[in-house]
């Protein structure tokens, strides 16, 4: 679950992941169990690759920064 405790930091982290890969996060929001992202994806990366980077890195970051939220995936 995406709780208020780390939601804004998670969105910022995802923005950083995108920036590092020639993409740009325009807006982020969602519900407690999922995220909606509006992003500009660079021409050198596929949408599926961008999503794979976001999902894997954000899960790892959340587990490291907020160990009480191990169920986050």
MMTF fields as JSON, N, C-alpha, C and O atoms, coordinates in Angstrom:
{
  "mmtfVersion": "1.0.0",
  "mmtfProducer": "UNKNOWN",
  "numBonds": 291,
  "numAtoms": 292,
  "numGroups": 73,
  "numChains": 1,
  "numModels": 1,
  "chainsPerModel": [1],
  "groupsPerChain": [73],
  "chainIdList": ["A"],
  "bondAtomList": [4, 2, 8, 6, 12, 10, 16, 14, 20, 18, 24, 22, 28, 26, 32, 30, 36, 34, 40, 38, 44, 42, 48, 46, 52, 50, 56, 54, 60, 58, 64, 62, 68, 66, 72, 70, 76, 74, 80, 78, 84, 82, 88, 86, 92, 90, 96, 94, 100, 98, 104, 102, 108, 106, 112, 110, 116, 114, 120, 118, 124, 122, 128, 126, 132, 130, 136, 134, 140, 138, 144, 142, 148, 146, 152, 150, 156, 154, 160, 158, 164, 162, 168, 166, 172, 170, 176, 174, 180, 178, 184, 182, 188, 186, 192, 190, 196, 194, 200, 198, 204, 202, 208, 206, 212, 210, 216, 214, 220, 218, 224, 222, 228, 226, 232, 230, 236, 234, 240, 238, 244, 242, 248, 246, 252, 250, 256, 254, 260, 258, 264, 262, 268, 266, 272, 270, 276, 274, 280, 278, 284, 282, 288, 286],
  "bondOrderList": [1, 1, 1, 1, 1, 1, 1, 1, 1, 1, 1, 1, 1, 1, 1, 1, 1, 1, 1, 1, 1, 1, 1, 1, 1, 1, 1, 1, 1, 1, 1, 1, 1, 1, 1, 1, 1, 1, 1, 1, 1, 1, 1, 1, 1, 1, 1, 1, 1, 1, 1, 1, 1, 1, 1, 1, 1, 1, 1, 1, 1, 1, 1, 1, 1, 1, 1, 1, 1, 1, 1, 1],
  "groupList": [{"groupName": "UNK", "atomNameList": ["N", "CA", "C", "O"], "elementList": ["N", "C", "C", "O"], "formalChargeList": [0, 0, 0, 0], "bondAtomList": [1, 0, 2, 1, 3, 2], "bondOrderList": [1, 1, 2], "singleLetterCode": "X", "chemCompType": "L-PEPTIDE LINKING"}],
  "groupTypeList": [0, 0, 0, 0, 0, 0, 0, 0, 0, 0, 0, 0, 0, 0, 0, 0, 0, 0, 0, 0, 0, 0, 0, 0, 0, 0, 0, 0, 0, 0, 0, 0, 0, 0, 0, 0, 0, 0, 0, 0, 0, 0, 0, 0, 0, 0, 0, 0, 0, 0, 0, 0, 0, 0, 0, 0, 0, 0, 0, 0, 0, 0, 0, 0, 0, 0, 0, 0, 0, 0, 0, 0, 0],
  "groupIdList": [1, 2, 3, 4, 5, 6, 7, 8, 9, 10, 11, 12, 13, 14, 15, 16, 17, 18, 19, 20, 21, 22, 23, 24, 25, 26, 27, 28, 29, 30, 31, 32, 33, 34, 35, 36, 37, 38, 39, 40, 41, 42, 43, 44, 45, 46, 47, 48, 49, 50, 51, 52, 53, 54, 55, 56, 57, 58, 59, 60, 61, 62, 63, 64, 65, 66, 67, 68, 69, 70, 71, 72, 73],
  "secStructList": [7, 7, 7, 6, 6, 6, 2, 2, 2, 2, 2, 2, 2, 2, 2, 2, 2, 2, 2, 2, 6, 6, 7, 3, 3, 3, 3, 3, 3, 3, 3, 6, 6, 3, 3, 3, 3, 3, 3, 3, 7, 7, 6, 6, 1, 7, 2, 2, 2, 2, 2, 2, 2, 2, 2, 2, 2, 2, 2, 2, 2, 2, 2, 2, 2, 7, 4, 4, 4, 6, 6, 7, 7],
  "xCoordList": [0.83, 0.0, 0.88, 1.943, 0.428, 1.141, 0.53, -0.574, 1.254, 0.733, 1.276, 2.315, 0.543, 0.92, 2.333, 3.007, 2.785, 4.115, 5.218, 6.196, 5.07, 6.141, 5.671, 6.484, 4.411, 3.861, 4.616, 5.057, 4.766, 5.416, 6.882, 7.382, 7.561, 8.959, 9.055, 9.991, 8.091, 8.067, 7.88, 8.583, 6.943, 6.734, 8.002, 8.366, 8.665, 9.907, 10.989, 11.742, 11.06, 12.048, 11.777, 12.704, 10.52, 10.16, 10.529, 10.998, 10.32, 10.742, 12.234, 12.677, 13.009, 14.458, 14.84, 15.747, 14.156, 14.405, 14.171, 14.981, 13.066, 12.752, 13.778, 14.245, 14.135, 15.13, 16.45, 17.092, 16.859, 18.117, 18.092, 19.134, 16.901, 16.757, 16.148, 15.423, 16.461, 16.042, 14.519, 13.996, 13.83, 12.378, 12.018, 12.883, 10.737, 10.324, 8.972, 8.022, 8.901, 7.633, 6.88, 7.382, 5.684, 4.867, 3.895, 3.705, 3.282, 2.338, 2.285, 2.464, 2.039, 1.897, 0.729, 0.501, 0.011, -1.113, -1.579, -0.895, -2.725, -3.24, -4.052, -4.588, -4.129, -4.901, -3.924, -2.751, -4.404, -3.492, -2.859, -1.809, -3.494, -2.955, -2.366, -1.958, -2.315, -1.675, -1.371, -1.891, -0.518, -0.056, -0.441, -0.434, -0.776, -0.974, 0.18, 0.474, 0.825, 1.921, 1.645, 1.205, 1.904, 1.929, 3.383, 3.951, 3.974, 5.405, 5.708, 4.999, 6.764, 7.323, 8.465, 9.415, 8.367, 9.356, 10.316, 9.892, 11.606, 12.619, 12.585, 12.08, 13.119, 13.063, 14.009, 13.889, 14.926, 15.9, 15.444, 16.174, 14.249, 13.78, 12.33, 11.525, 12.02, 10.639, 9.787, 10.305, 8.497, 7.591, 7.762, 7.806, 7.858, 8.001, 9.306, 9.331, 10.383, 11.656, 11.566, 12.091, 10.904, 10.731, 9.92, 10.275, 8.839, 8.027, 8.806, 8.676, 9.6, 10.422, 11.399, 11.573, 12.035, 12.953, 12.231, 12.723, 11.071, 10.301, 9.893, 10.097, 9.322, 8.81, 9.922, 9.8, 10.986, 12.051, 12.775, 13.016, 13.117, 13.863, 13.017, 13.514, 11.756, 10.913, 10.603, 10.531, 10.42, 10.199, 11.43, 11.327, 12.594, 13.84, 14.028, 14.352, 13.833, 13.989, 13.024, 13.416, 11.769, 10.767, 11.131, 11.012, 11.569, 11.946, 13.156, 13.247, 14.075, 15.257, 14.925, 15.382, 14.141, 13.833, 12.73, 12.724, 11.808, 10.653, 10.482, 9.558, 11.353, 11.32, 10.01, 9.72, 9.22, 7.93, 6.913, 5.827, 7.254, 6.335, 6.858, 6.901, 7.246, 7.795, 6.767, 7.14, 5.485, 4.451, 4.361, 3.69, 5.033, 5.002, 5.668, 6.762, 4.999, 5.574, 5.155, 5.527],
  "yCoordList": [-1.181, 0.0, 1.253, 1.287, 2.233, 3.511, 4.415, 4.934, 4.593, 5.352, 6.781, 7.06, 7.671, 9.09, 9.288, 10.248, 8.389, 8.486, 8.613, 9.327, 7.932, 7.977, 8.309, 8.297, 8.599, 8.838, 9.94, 9.715, 11.116, 12.229, 11.928, 12.276, 11.285, 10.912, 9.862, 9.881, 8.954, 7.943, 8.595, 8.258, 9.519, 10.214, 10.956, 10.936, 11.602, 12.312, 11.325, 11.61, 10.18, 9.162, 8.669, 8.523, 8.414, 7.98, 9.059, 8.746, 10.322, 11.42, 11.374, 11.628, 11.055, 10.929, 9.771, 9.894, 8.654, 7.504, 7.918, 7.629, 8.59, 9.018, 10.02, 9.899, 11.003, 11.999, 11.348, 11.758, 10.328, 9.637, 8.865, 8.439, 8.689, 7.908, 8.733, 8.214, 10.038, 10.947, 11.017, 11.128, 10.949, 11.052, 12.139, 12.652, 12.481, 13.518, 13.158, 12.842, 13.212, 13.02, 14.344, 15.363, 14.326, 15.525, 15.599, 16.666, 14.472, 14.436, 13.018, 12.045, 12.912, 11.619, 11.71, 12.747, 10.642, 10.56, 9.121, 8.222, 8.903, 7.546, 7.245, 8.138, 5.99, 5.458, 4.726, 4.561, 4.293, 3.595, 2.324, 1.887, 1.731, 0.481, 0.575, -0.441, 1.774, 1.93, 3.403, 4.303, 3.614, 4.952, 5.245, 4.362, 6.504, 6.998, 7.961, 8.842, 7.783, 8.659, 9.256, 8.56, 10.525, 11.181, 11.556, 12.352, 10.978, 11.181, 11.343, 10.83, 12.06, 12.164, 11.153, 11.229, 10.217, 9.145, 9.465, 9.744, 9.423, 9.701, 8.707, 7.594, 9.113, 8.271, 7.068, 6.149, 7.06, 5.971, 4.83, 3.851, 4.931, 3.905, 3.555, 4.429, 2.282, 1.859, 2.083, 2.209, 2.128, 2.286, 1.116, 1.32, -0.095, -1.26, -1.205, -1.589, -0.736, -0.616, 0.461, 0.282, 1.573, 2.638, 2.118, 2.37, 1.399, 0.85, -0.171, -0.209, -0.986, -1.974, -1.263, -1.675, -0.201, 0.574, 1.204, 1.161, 1.786, 2.427, 1.4, 1.613, 0.298, -0.7, -1.335, -1.445, -1.746, -2.435, -1.484, -1.824, -0.306, 0.629, 1.222, 1.41, 1.52, 2.096, 1.07, 1.427, -0.186, -1.225, -1.402, -1.474, -1.472, -1.621, -0.442, -0.643, 0.781, 1.978, 1.966, 2.258, 1.63, 1.608, 0.583, 0.87, -0.596, -1.635, -1.214, -1.554, -0.484, -0.022, 1.147, 1.176, 2.103, 3.308, 3.094, 3.75, 2.196, 1.958, 0.453, -0.146, -0.161, -1.613, -2.146, -3.333, -1.307, -1.753, -1.975, -2.499, -1.582, -1.71, -2.733, -2.468, -3.883, -4.941, -5.466, -6.06, -5.256, -5.744, -4.903, -5.292, -3.748, -2.882, -3.586, -4.134, -3.566, -4.187, -3.386, -3.731],
  "zCoordList": [0.0, 0.0, 0.0, 0.62, -0.681, -0.751, 0.317, 0.151, 1.401, 2.538, 2.504, 1.906, 3.161, 3.187, 3.715, 3.341, 4.581, 5.194, 4.146, 4.364, 3.017, 2.018, 0.604, -0.32, 0.41, -0.932, -1.694, -2.822, -1.095, -1.804, -2.11, -3.18, -1.175, -1.423, -2.534, -3.334, -2.577, -3.632, -4.999, -5.952, -5.094, -6.365, -6.794, -7.97, -5.854, -6.164, -6.62, -7.552, -5.966, -6.342, -7.761, -8.557, -8.076, -9.421, -10.439, -11.534, -10.082, -10.955, -11.219, -12.339, -10.201, -10.361, -11.267, -12.09, -11.119, -11.995, -13.449, -14.329, -13.676, -15.039, -15.55, -16.682, -14.738, -15.156, -15.536, -16.503, -14.775, -15.044, -16.361, -16.858, -16.92, -18.146, -19.281, -20.13, -19.274, -20.339, -20.497, -21.606, -19.361, -19.331, -18.322, -17.613, -18.266, -17.33, -16.726, -17.442, -15.4, -14.706, -14.744, -14.271, -15.302, -15.405, -14.232, -13.648, -13.887, -12.766, -12.206, -12.938, -10.907, -10.242, -9.275, -8.652, -9.16, -8.237, -8.187, -8.677, -7.604, -7.589, -6.357, -5.7, -6.066, -4.95, -4.02, -4.357, -2.863, -1.944, -2.517, -2.045, -3.533, -4.059, -5.468, -6.031, -6.042, -7.347, -7.621, -6.961, -8.608, -8.967, -10.418, -11.275, -10.66, -12.023, -12.301, -11.494, -13.445, -13.828, -15.205, -16.121, -15.333, -16.636, -16.853, -16.105, -17.877, -18.095, -19.573, -20.439, -19.827, -21.155, -21.22, -20.441, -22.145, -22.248, -23.388, -24.509, -23.092, -24.104, -25.25, -25.106, -26.374, -27.571, -27.504, -28.314, -26.569, -26.469, -25.562, -25.403, -24.96, -24.032, -24.371, -24.694, -24.292, -24.554, -23.302, -22.192, -23.505, -22.369, -21.398, -20.185, -21.921, -21.037, -20.245, -19.076, -20.859, -20.143, -19.061, -17.962, -19.369, -18.372, -17.184, -16.032, -17.459, -16.368, -15.549, -14.325, -16.198, -15.482, -14.548, -13.402, -15.032, -14.19, -13.005, -11.877, -13.258, -12.192, -11.137, -9.942, -11.581, -10.635, -9.811, -8.591, -10.451, -9.715, -8.762, -7.604, -9.249, -8.406, -7.29, -6.18, -7.557, -6.506, -5.429, -4.253, -5.791, -4.782, -3.904, -2.679, -4.539, -3.779, -2.835, -1.664, -3.314, -2.494, -1.315, -0.185, -1.574, -0.501, 0.557, 1.748, 0.163, 1.124, 1.956, 3.136, 1.353, 2.09, 3.015, 4.158, 2.538, 3.314, 4.345, 5.386, 4.073, 4.938, 5.158, 4.607, 5.951, 6.112, 6.686, 6.539, 7.329, 7.852, 6.743, 6.993, 5.522, 4.389, 3.379, 2.178, 3.874, 3.008, 2.008, 0.997, 2.275, 1.359, 0.092, -0.864, 0.077, -1.093, -2.266, -2.133, -3.416, -4.617, -5.838, -6.96]
}
